[in-house]
Amino acid sequence: MGVGGVLEFMVFGPSSRQHPRVLLVEDDPVSSYAIEHDLRARGAEVVVARDGRSALRTLTDVILTLDLLVTDLEMPELDGLALVRLIRAEGGEPDLPVLVIGDDISLQDERLLRGYGASVIPKVAGLDAVVAEAHRLLGRQGWGVAESEPQPPAPVAALARLVKPPA
């Protein structure tokens, strides 16, 4: 663990790649930018899709090298629950770690998502909670964490405050 409790992905993992690959599916540009920047600052390679349908198209290209899926729950056309269901039930990917984030996650949706083996974090928990859960899930895949504290540029810090208001 780094200074101030910040974690960074190490340069070793379960494959020959040096960095974990994350597919981030988020239609909100502010949340997407903040999460993407935070994961990249810690060494992850991040592929971004803006909705569930484009995520499915992207998955066909990256599924064999993907280490984690982070998806928003509420999205137009194909929401996060439908995306996870398609990946698990119809796509034959039972082992891909999935993290679902959302503004308003019902108890029923949370139960369904957990039934599909997904982790669920409400957006109100903040960017730190999302990134910490991503670290935990990647750690289960064989990616380590190293001591380091990346310094985000000022605009990212401001965006992070928008995503996670001060207590």
Kinemage of the C-alpha trace (Angstrom):
@kinemage 1
@onewidth
@group {chain A} dominant
@subgroup {mainchain}
@vectorlist {calphas} color= white
{ca met a 1} P 0.000 0.000 0.000
{ca gly a 2} L 1.306 3.403 -0.933
{ca val a 3} L 1.499 6.684 0.894
{ca gly a 4} L -1.913 7.814 2.062
{ca gly a 5} L -3.434 4.401 1.361
{ca val a 6} L -3.243 4.722 -2.441
{ca leu a 7} L -2.615 1.547 -4.406
{ca glu a 8} L -0.943 1.042 -7.761
{ca phe a 9} L -1.044 -2.019 -10.014
{ca met a 10} L 2.295 -3.801 -10.282
{ca val a 11} L 3.928 -4.694 -13.538
{ca phe a 12} L 3.184 -8.388 -13.339
{ca gly a 13} L 0.061 -10.388 -13.816
{ca pro a 14} L -1.498 -13.626 -14.932
{ca ser a 15} L -0.478 -13.237 -18.564
{ca ser a 16} L 2.452 -11.935 -20.544
{ca arg a 17} L 0.998 -8.417 -20.514
{ca gln a 18} L 2.522 -5.958 -18.080
{ca his a 19} L -0.675 -4.184 -17.086
{ca pro a 20} L -4.219 -5.293 -16.323
{ca arg a 21} L -6.788 -4.498 -19.014
{ca val a 22} L -10.087 -2.988 -17.869
{ca leu a 23} L -13.208 -2.377 -19.933
{ca leu a 24} L -14.998 0.665 -18.498
{ca val a 25} L -18.618 1.072 -19.604
{ca glu a 26} L -19.936 4.452 -18.474
{ca asp a 27} L -22.233 6.884 -20.279
{ca asp a 28} L -21.582 9.829 -17.944
{ca pro a 29} L -18.477 11.647 -19.257
{ca val a 30} L -17.482 13.088 -15.867
{ca ser a 31} L -17.619 9.729 -14.084
{ca ser a 32} L -15.976 7.976 -17.014
{ca tyr a 33} L -13.077 10.425 -17.127
{ca ala a 34} L -12.466 10.274 -13.374
{ca ile a 35} L -12.543 6.465 -13.182
{ca glu a 36} L -10.509 6.006 -16.361
{ca his a 37} L -7.834 8.462 -15.225
{ca asp a 38} L -7.562 6.900 -11.779
{ca leu a 39} L -7.173 3.377 -13.182
{ca arg a 40} L -4.645 4.525 -15.807
{ca ala a 41} L -2.658 6.448 -13.183
{ca arg a 42} L -2.221 3.157 -11.350
{ca gly a 43} L -1.004 1.286 -14.407
{ca ala a 44} L -4.135 -0.250 -15.881
{ca glu a 45} L -4.855 -0.243 -19.581
{ca val a 46} L -8.414 1.058 -19.912
{ca val a 47} L -10.725 0.499 -22.865
{ca val a 48} L -13.816 2.727 -22.734
{ca ala a 49} L -17.313 2.098 -24.077
{ca arg a 50} L -20.084 4.668 -23.661
{ca asp a 51} L -23.040 2.258 -23.458
{ca gly a 52} L -23.912 -1.412 -23.154
{ca arg a 53} L -24.307 -2.035 -26.877
{ca ser a 54} L -20.895 -0.595 -27.725
{ca ala a 55} L -19.483 -2.593 -24.799
{ca leu a 56} L -20.736 -5.812 -26.399
{ca arg a 57} L -19.051 -4.872 -29.680
{ca thr a 58} L -15.841 -4.011 -27.828
{ca leu a 59} L -15.959 -7.252 -25.841
{ca thr a 60} L -15.719 -9.294 -29.012
{ca asp a 61} L -12.322 -7.684 -29.637
{ca val a 62} L -10.868 -7.706 -26.117
{ca ile a 63} L -12.549 -10.529 -24.166
{ca leu a 64} L -9.538 -12.854 -24.280
{ca thr a 65} L -7.251 -10.169 -22.825
{ca leu a 66} L -9.718 -8.557 -20.433
{ca asp a 67} L -9.050 -8.688 -16.681
{ca leu a 68} L -11.974 -6.636 -15.354
{ca leu a 69} L -15.268 -5.153 -16.501
{ca val a 70} L -16.443 -1.986 -14.739
{ca thr a 71} L -19.924 -0.957 -15.852
{ca asp a 72} L -22.523 1.600 -14.937
{ca leu a 73} L -25.947 0.177 -14.109
{ca glu a 74} L -28.109 2.892 -15.654
{ca met a 75} L -27.372 3.352 -19.356
{ca pro a 76} L -29.482 3.897 -22.480
{ca glu a 77} L -30.316 1.018 -24.835
{ca leu a 78} L -28.628 -1.767 -22.844
{ca asp a 79} L -28.186 -1.291 -19.102
{ca gly a 80} L -25.519 -2.793 -16.869
{ca leu a 81} L -27.744 -5.590 -15.580
{ca ala a 82} L -28.572 -6.733 -19.116
{ca leu a 83} L -24.893 -6.469 -20.088
{ca val a 84} L -23.794 -8.632 -17.144
{ca arg a 85} L -26.580 -11.155 -17.826
{ca leu a 86} L -25.518 -11.420 -21.485
{ca ile a 87} L -21.853 -11.870 -20.573
{ca arg a 88} L -22.554 -14.491 -17.912
{ca ala a 89} L -25.532 -16.451 -19.223
{ca glu a 90} L -25.153 -16.167 -22.979
{ca gly a 91} L -21.518 -15.186 -23.437
{ca gly a 92} L -20.033 -18.014 -21.417
{ca glu a 93} L -17.770 -15.767 -19.326
{ca pro a 94} L -18.387 -16.919 -15.741
{ca asp a 95} L -14.923 -15.979 -14.451
{ca leu a 96} L -14.503 -12.411 -15.708
{ca pro a 97} L -14.523 -10.100 -12.661
{ca val a 98} L -17.334 -7.545 -12.951
{ca leu a 99} L -17.847 -4.358 -10.960
{ca val a 100} L -21.193 -2.598 -11.351
{ca ile a 101} L -21.577 1.012 -10.232
{ca gly a 102} L -24.787 3.004 -10.142
{ca asp a 103} L -26.639 5.997 -8.794
{ca asp a 104} L -29.785 4.186 -7.708
{ca ile a 105} L -29.286 0.435 -7.288
{ca ser a 106} L -32.440 -1.347 -6.161
{ca leu a 107} L -32.190 -4.277 -3.770
{ca gln a 108} L -33.615 -6.530 -6.499
{ca asp a 109} L -30.976 -5.421 -9.043
{ca glu a 110} L -28.215 -5.828 -6.452
{ca arg a 111} L -29.346 -9.378 -5.693
{ca leu a 112} L -29.496 -10.264 -9.385
{ca leu a 113} L -26.049 -8.780 -10.039
{ca arg a 114} L -24.510 -10.564 -7.061
{ca gly a 115} L -26.173 -13.756 -8.310
{ca tyr a 116} L -24.191 -13.289 -11.511
{ca gly a 117} L -21.038 -12.931 -9.417
{ca ala a 118} L -20.697 -9.164 -9.836
{ca ser a 119} L -19.511 -6.737 -7.195
{ca val a 120} L -21.824 -3.767 -6.693
{ca ile a 121} L -20.787 -0.300 -5.513
{ca pro a 122} L -23.136 2.708 -5.369
{ca lys a 123} L -21.657 5.823 -6.978
{ca val a 124} L -22.354 7.765 -3.790
{ca ala a 125} L -19.625 5.640 -2.159
{ca gly a 126} L -17.185 7.692 -4.241
{ca leu a 127} L -14.322 7.227 -6.635
{ca asp a 128} L -12.018 5.804 -3.945
{ca ala a 129} L -14.468 2.975 -3.213
{ca val a 130} L -14.822 2.142 -6.921
{ca val a 131} L -11.058 2.040 -7.461
{ca ala a 132} L -10.472 0.059 -4.238
{ca glu a 133} L -12.967 -2.581 -5.375
{ca ala a 134} L -11.330 -2.690 -8.816
{ca his a 135} L -8.000 -3.330 -7.046
{ca arg a 136} L -9.548 -6.096 -4.973
{ca leu a 137} L -11.032 -7.792 -8.023
{ca leu a 138} L -7.815 -7.495 -10.023
{ca gly a 139} L -5.881 -8.878 -7.047
{ca arg a 140} L -8.028 -11.998 -7.223
{ca gln a 141} L -6.935 -12.334 -10.874
{ca gly a 142} L -3.248 -12.345 -9.938
{ca trp a 143} L -2.437 -8.660 -10.403
{ca gly a 144} L -0.522 -7.214 -7.484
{ca val a 145} L -0.329 -3.771 -5.973
{ca ala a 146} L 2.798 -1.708 -5.501
{ca glu a 147} L 3.688 1.198 -3.294
{ca ser a 148} L 3.190 4.434 -5.120
{ca glu a 149} L 0.947 7.454 -5.083
{ca pro a 150} L 0.143 8.881 -8.478
{ca gln a 151} L -0.658 12.576 -8.446
{ca pro a 152} L -3.713 13.386 -10.550
{ca pro a 153} L -3.729 16.661 -12.436
{ca ala a 154} L -5.854 19.425 -10.897
{ca pro a 155} L -8.793 18.922 -13.325
{ca val a 156} L -9.049 15.254 -12.318
{ca ala a 157} L -9.052 16.141 -8.635
{ca ala a 158} L -11.875 18.610 -9.322
{ca leu a 159} L -13.815 15.956 -11.261
{ca ala a 160} L -13.297 13.465 -8.466
{ca arg a 161} L -14.864 15.937 -6.043
{ca leu a 162} L -17.885 16.124 -8.351
{ca val a 163} L -18.167 12.345 -8.345
{ca lys a 164} L -17.544 12.130 -4.587
{ca pro a 165} L -18.677 15.277 -2.775
{ca pro a 166} L -16.844 16.117 0.479
{ca ala a 167} L -18.367 14.563 3.589
